[in-house]
Amino acid sequence: QKSLQQVVATTTLSDPAERNLSDESKRQYQVQLQRLHQQLSTKKQEVLTLRTVLQAQRSTSASALERQRTTLERQQRVAAQQVEQLMLEVKRLKKEIAENASFRSMFAGRCEEYISKLSAQERKYKAVADENILLEDLLRRAVQQKVVLTERLEEFEIEREQSATLVSLKPTKV
């Protein structure tokens, strides 16, 4: 850039005497000009290459971004489906919980009913057992009384037979 500035500065000099340069200087300026043209051409080539690379990178980035967007949308759809399935599962489980609670309360009610029936049956059984003991006691007493009465009856009959035998053995007064 420094040499370019020198070329511009020398060409813009106002004094025509200074414009008449020697052949040597002209050659140097031409060599410099050619070198600068080559550098400009190289820079243009580099700019074109960089533009091509930039465009390729843009294209690659755009396609990668589109793939990422597509992947993200697909993952979001899958996630939404999973969330929907999970929500349905939660609803189903809540329904099952409600049914189980209903069954549990029915079962508890039946258990209470059976417990009360069992308690009533146990009371009846105890009453029957107590009554059975009482009846057995009464039966034992009745049997004992019967035995006593039977013995007394036998004694009475023996006495009667003996007195009848005595009466028949006694001479009759006539």
ZAPASE-763490 format. One record per residue: x, y, z of N, C-alpha, C, CB in turn; residue in one letter. Coordinates in steps of 0.1 Angstrom, whole numbers, padded with zeros to 4 digits, always signed. Glycine has a CB too. Layout:
BEGIN
XYZXYZXYZXYZA ...
***
This chain:
BEGIN
+0008-0012+0000+0000+0000+0000+0009+0013+0000-0009+0000+0012Q +0020+0012+0006+0029+0023+0007+0034+0027-0007+0041+0020+0016K +0037+0017-0015+0042+0020-0029+0030+0025-0037+0048+0007-0035S +0018+0020-0035+0007+0025-0042+0005+0040-0039-0006+0017-0039L +0006+0043-0027+0005+0057-0022+0016+0066-0029+0006+0059-0007Q +0028+0060-0030+0038+0068-0037+0035+0070-0052+0052+0060-0036Q +0030+0060-0058+0026+0061-0072+0015+0072-0074+0021+0048-0078V +0006+0072-0065-0005+0082-0066+0000+0095-0063-0016+0078-0056V +0009+0096-0054+0015+0109-0050+0023+0115-0062+0024+0108-0037A +0031+0106-0068+0039+0111-0079+0031+0115-0092+0050+0101-0083T +0020+0108-0094+0012+0111-0106+0004+0124-0104+0003+0100-0109T +0002+0127-0091-0007+0139-0089+0002+0151-0086-0015+0136-0077T +0014+0150-0088+0023+0162-0086+0019+0173-0096+0038+0159-0088L +0019+0185-0092+0014+0196-0101+0025+0201-0110+0009+0207-0092S +0038+0199-0106+0049+0205-0114+0052+0195-0126+0061+0206-0105D +0050+0200-0138+0053+0192-0150+0068+0187-0151+0049+0199-0163P +0076+0194-0144+0090+0191-0145+0092+0178-0137+0099+0202-0140A +0085+0177-0127+0086+0165-0118+0080+0153-0125+0080+0167-0104E +0071+0156-0134+0064+0145-0141+0074+0138-0151+0052+0150-0148R +0083+0145-0156+0093+0139-0165+0103+0131-0157+0100+0150-0173N +0100+0118-0156+0108+0110-0148+0118+0103-0157+0099+0100-0140L +0128+0098-0151+0138+0091-0158+0133+0077-0162+0151+0089-0150S +0139+0071-0172+0135+0058-0176+0136+0048-0165+0144+0054-0188D +0146+0050-0157+0148+0040-0146+0136+0041-0137+0161+0043-0139E +0132+0053-0134+0120+0054-0125+0108+0049-0131+0119+0069-0121S +0106+0051-0144+0095+0046-0151+0094+0031-0151+0094+0051-0166K +0106+0025-0153+0106+0010-0152+0103+0005-0138+0120+0005-0156R +0108+0012-0129+0105+0008-0115+0090+0009-0112+0113+0017-0105Q +0084+0020-0117+0070+0022-0115+0062+0012-0123+0066+0036-0119Y +0066+0008-0134+0059-0002-0142+0060-0016-0135+0065-0003-0156Q +0072-0019-0130+0074-0031-0123+0065-0031-0110+0089-0034-0118V +0065-0020-0104+0056-0019-0092+0041-0020-0096+0059-0005-0085Q +0038-0014-0107+0024-0014-0112+0020-0029-0115+0022-0005-0124L +0029-0036-0122+0026-0050-0125+0025-0058-0112+0038-0056-0134Q +0034-0055-0103+0033-0063-0090+0020-0060-0083+0045-0059-0081R +0016-0047-0083+0004-0043-0077-0008-0049-0084+0002-0028-0077L -0008-0050-0098-0018-0057-0105-0019-0071-0102-0016-0055-0120H -0008-0078-0100-0007-0092-0096-0013-0094-0082+0007-0097-0097Q -0010-0084-0073-0015-0085-0060-0030-0083-0060-0008-0075-0051Q -0034-0073-0068-0049-0071-0069-0056-0083-0075-0051-0058-0078L -0050-0089-0085-0056-0101-0091-0056-0112-0081-0048-0105-0104S -0046-0114-0073-0045-0124-0063-0056-0121-0052-0031-0124-0056T -0057-0108-0048-0067-0105-0038-0081-0107-0044-0065-0090-0034K -0083-0104-0057-0097-0107-0063-0099-0122-0062-0097-0101-0077K -0089-0129-0066-0091-0144-0066-0094-0149-0051-0078-0151-0071Q -0087-0143-0042-0089-0147-0028-0103-0143-0023-0078-0140-0018E -0108-0131-0028-0121-0127-0024-0131-0136-0030-0124-0112-0029V -0129-0140-0043-0138-0150-0050-0138-0163-0042-0134-0152-0065L -0126-0168-0039-0125-0180-0032-0132-0179-0018-0110-0184-0029T -0130-0168-0011-0137-0166+0002-0152-0165+0000-0131-0154+0009L -0156-0159-0011-0171-0158-0013-0176-0172-0016-0174-0149-0025R -0169-0180-0024-0173-0193-0027-0174-0202-0014-0164-0200-0037T -0163-0200-0006-0163-0208+0007-0174-0203+0016-0149-0206+0014V -0176-0190+0016-0187-0185+0025-0201-0190+0020-0187-0169+0024L -0202-0190+0007-0215-0195+0001-0217-0210+0004-0216-0192-0014Q -0206-0217+0003-0207-0231+0006-0210-0233+0021-0193-0239+0002A -0203-0226+0030-0206-0227+0044-0220-0223+0047-0196-0218+0052Q -0225-0212+0040-0239-0208+0042-0248-0220+0039-0243-0196+0034R -0246-0226+0027-0254-0237+0022-0253-0248+0032-0249-0241+0008S -0241-0251+0036-0239-0262+0046-0246-0259+0059-0224-0265+0048T -0244-0247+0064-0251-0243+0076-0266-0243+0075-0246-0229+0080S -0271-0239+0063-0286-0239+0061-0291-0253+0061-0289-0231+0048A -0284-0262+0054-0289-0276+0054-0287-0282+0068-0281-0284+0043S -0276-0279+0075-0275-0284+0089-0286-0279+0098-0261-0281+0094A -0289-0266+0096-0299-0260+0104-0313-0266+0101-0299-0245+0102L -0315-0268+0088-0328-0275+0084-0329-0289+0090-0329-0275+0069E -0318-0296+0089-0318-0310+0095-0320-0309+0110-0304-0317+0093R -0314-0300+0117-0316-0298+0131-0330-0294+0134-0306-0287+0137Q -0336-0285+0126-0350-0281+0128-0359-0293+0126-0353-0270+0118R -0357-0301+0115-0365-0313+0113-0364-0323+0124-0360-0320+0099T -0351-0325+0129-0349-0334+0140-0356-0329+0153-0334-0336+0143T -0355-0316+0155-0362-0310+0167-0377-0311+0166-0358-0295+0168L -0383-0309+0154-0397-0310+0152-0401-0325+0154-0401-0305+0138E -0394-0334+0149-0397-0348+0151-0396-0352+0166-0387-0357+0143R -0386-0347+0172-0385-0350+0187-0396-0344+0195-0371-0345+0192Q -0400-0332+0190-0411-0325+0197-0424-0333+0195-0413-0311+0192Q -0426-0338+0183-0438-0346+0180-0438-0359+0189-0439-0350+0165R -0426-0365+0189-0425-0378+0197-0427-0374+0212-0411-0384+0196V -0422-0363+0217-0424-0359+0231-0438-0356+0233-0415-0347+0234A -0445-0349+0224-0459-0346+0225-0467-0359+0226-0464-0337+0214A -0464-0369+0217-0471-0382+0218-0469-0389+0231-0466-0390+0206Q -0456-0388+0236-0453-0395+0248-0461-0388+0260-0438-0395+0251Q -0461-0375+0259-0468-0367+0270-0483-0371+0269-0467-0352+0268V -0489-0372+0257-0503-0376+0256-0505-0390+0261-0507-0375+0241E -0496-0399+0258-0498-0413+0263-0497-0413+0278-0487-0422+0256Q -0487-0405+0283-0486-0405+0298-0498-0399+0304-0473-0397+0302L -0504-0389+0298-0516-0383+0304-0527-0393+0304-0520-0370+0296M -0529-0400+0293-0539-0411+0292-0536-0421+0303-0539-0417+0278L -0524-0425+0304-0520-0435+0315-0524-0430+0329-0505-0438+0314E -0521-0417+0331-0524-0411+0344-0539-0411+0346-0519-0396+0345V -0547-0408+0336-0562-0408+0337-0566-0422+0340-0568-0403+0324K -0560-0432+0333-0564-0446+0335-0561-0450+0350-0557-0455+0325R -0549-0446+0354-0545-0450+0368-0554-0443+0378-0530-0446+0370L -0557-0430+0376-0566-0423+0385-0580-0430+0386-0568-0408+0381K -0585-0435+0374-0597-0442+0374-0596-0455+0381-0602-0445+0359K -0585-0462+0379-0582-0474+0387-0582-0472+0402-0570-0481+0382E -0575-0461+0406-0574-0457+0420-0588-0454+0425-0565-0445+0422I -0596-0447+0418-0610-0445+0422-0618-0458+0424-0617-0435+0413A -0617-0467+0414-0623-0479+0415-0618-0487+0427-0621-0487+0402E -0605-0487+0429-0600-0495+0440-0604-0489+0453-0584-0495+0439N -0605-0476+0454-0610-0470+0466-0625-0474+0468-0609-0454+0465A -0633-0474+0458-0647-0478+0459-0647-0493+0463-0654-0477+0445S -0639-0501+0457-0639-0515+0461-0634-0517+0476-0629-0524+0452F -0624-0509+0479-0619-0509+0493-0630-0505+0503-0607-0500+0494R -0638-0495+0500-0648-0491+0509-0659-0501+0509-0654-0477+0504S -0663-0507+0497-0673-0518+0497-0668-0530+0506-0676-0523+0483M -0655-0533+0504-0649-0544+0511-0649-0541+0526-0635-0547+0506F -0646-0529+0530-0646-0525+0544-0660-0526+0550-0640-0511+0546A -0670-0521+0542-0684-0522+0546-0688-0537+0548-0693-0516+0536G -0684-0545+0539-0688-0559+0540-0681-0565+0552-0684-0567+0527R -0668-0562+0554-0661-0567+0565-0668-0563+0578-0646-0562+0565C -0672-0550+0579-0679-0546+0591-0692-0553+0593-0682-0530+0590E -0699-0555+0582-0711-0563+0582-0709-0577+0587-0718-0563+0568E -0698-0584+0581-0695-0597+0585-0690-0598+0600-0684-0603+0576Y -0683-0588+0604-0678-0587+0618-0690-0586+0627-0668-0576+0620I -0700-0578+0623-0711-0576+0632-0720-0589+0632-0720-0564+0627S -0721-0596+0620-0728-0608+0620-0721-0619+0628-0730-0613+0605K -0708-0619+0627-0700-0629+0634-0701-0626+0649-0685-0628+0630L -0701-0613+0653-0703-0610+0667-0717-0615+0672-0701-0595+0670S -0727-0613+0664-0740-0617+0667-0740-0632+0668-0751-0612+0657A -0734-0639+0659-0734-0654+0659-0726-0659+0671-0727-0659+0646Q -0715-0652+0675-0708-0656+0687-0716-0654+0699-0695-0647+0688E -0724-0643+0700-0733-0640+0711-0743-0651+0712-0739-0626+0710R -0749-0655+0700-0759-0665+0700-0753-0679+0704-0765-0667+0685K -0741-0681+0699-0734-0694+0703-0732-0694+0718-0721-0695+0695Y -0727-0683+0723-0725-0682+0738-0738-0685+0745-0718-0669+0741K -0748-0678+0741-0761-0680+0747-0766-0694+0746-0772-0671+0741A -0764-0700+0734-0768-0714+0733-0759-0723+0741-0767-0719+0718V -0746-0720+0742-0737-0728+0750-0741-0727+0765-0722-0724+0748A -0744-0714+0769-0749-0712+0783-0762-0720+0786-0750-0697+0786D -0771-0719+0776-0784-0726+0777-0781-0741+0778-0793-0722+0766E -0772-0746+0770-0769-0760+0770-0764-0764+0783-0759-0763+0758N -0755-0756+0789-0749-0759+0802-0761-0760+0812-0738-0749+0806I -0769-0749+0811-0781-0749+0821-0790-0761+0819-0789-0736+0818L -0792-0765+0806-0801-0776+0804-0795-0789+0808-0804-0777+0789L -0781-0790+0806-0774-0802+0811-0775-0803+0826-0760-0802+0806E -0774-0791+0833-0775-0791+0847-0789-0795+0852-0771-0777+0853D -0799-0789+0845-0812-0793+0848-0815-0807+0846-0822-0784+0840L -0810-0812+0835-0812-0826+0831-0805-0835+0842-0806-0830+0817L -0793-0832+0846-0786-0839+0856-0794-0839+0869-0772-0833+0859R -0800-0828+0873-0808-0827+0885-0821-0835+0883-0812-0812+0888R -0827-0834+0871-0839-0842+0869-0836-0857+0870-0845-0839+0855A -0824-0861+0864-0820-0875+0864-0818-0879+0879-0807-0877+0856V -0811-0870+0886-0809-0874+0901-0822-0875+0908-0800-0863+0907Q -0831-0865+0905-0844-0866+0912-0852-0878+0908-0852-0853+0908Q -0850-0882+0895-0857-0894+0890-0851-0906+0897-0856-0895+0875K -0838-0906+0898-0832-0917+0905-0836-0918+0920-0816-0916+0905V -0837-0906+0926-0841-0906+0940-0856-0911+0941-0840-0892+0946V -0864-0905+0932-0878-0909+0932-0880-0924+0928-0886-0901+0921L -0872-0929+0919-0873-0943+0915-0869-0951+0928-0864-0946+0903T -0858-0947+0934-0854-0955+0946-0865-0954+0957-0841-0949+0952E -0871-0943+0959-0882-0941+0969-0894-0949+0965-0885-0927+0971R -0897-0949+0952-0908-0957+0947-0905-0972+0949-0911-0954+0932L -0893-0976+0946-0890-0990+0948-0891-0993+0963-0876-0993+0943E -0886-0985+0971-0887-0987+0985-0902-0987+0990-0879-0976+0993E -0909-0978+0984-0923-0978+0988-0930-0991+0983-0930-0966+0981F -0927-0995+0971-0933-1007+0966-0928-1019+0974-0930-1009+0951E -0916-1019+0978-0911-1030+0986-0919-1030+0999-0896-1029+0989I -0921-1018+1005-0928-1017+1017-0942-1022+1015-0927-1003+1023E -0948-1018+1005-0962-1022+1002-0963-1037+1000-0967-1014+0990R -0954-1042+0993-0954-1057+0991-0952-1064+1004-0943-1061+0981E -0943-1058+1012-0941-1065+1025-0953-1063+1033-0928-1058+1032Q -0959-1051+1033-0971-1050+1041-0983-1058+1035-0975-1035+1042S -0983-1060+1022-0994-1068+1016-0991-1083+1020-0994-1066+1001A -0979-1086+1020-0975-1100+1023-0978-1102+1038-0960-1103+1020T -0976-1093+1046-0979-1094+1060-0994-1094+1062-0973-1082+1068L -1001-1087+1055-1015-1087+1057-1021-1100+1052-1022-1075+1049V -1016-1105+1042-1021-1118+1037-1016-1129+1046-1016-1121+1023S -1006-1128+1053-1000-1138+1062-1008-1137+1075-0985-1136+1064L -1013-1127+1079-1020-1126+1092-1033-1133+1091-1022-1111+1096K -1036-1139+1102-1049-1146+1101-1060-1136+1102-1050-1157+1113P -1069-1139+1095-1080-1131+1094-1090-1134+1106-1087-1132+1081T -1096-1124+1111-1105-1126+1122-1119-1126+1116-1104-1114+1132K -1124-1135+1120-1137-1136+1115-1147-1138+1126-1138-1148+1106V 
***
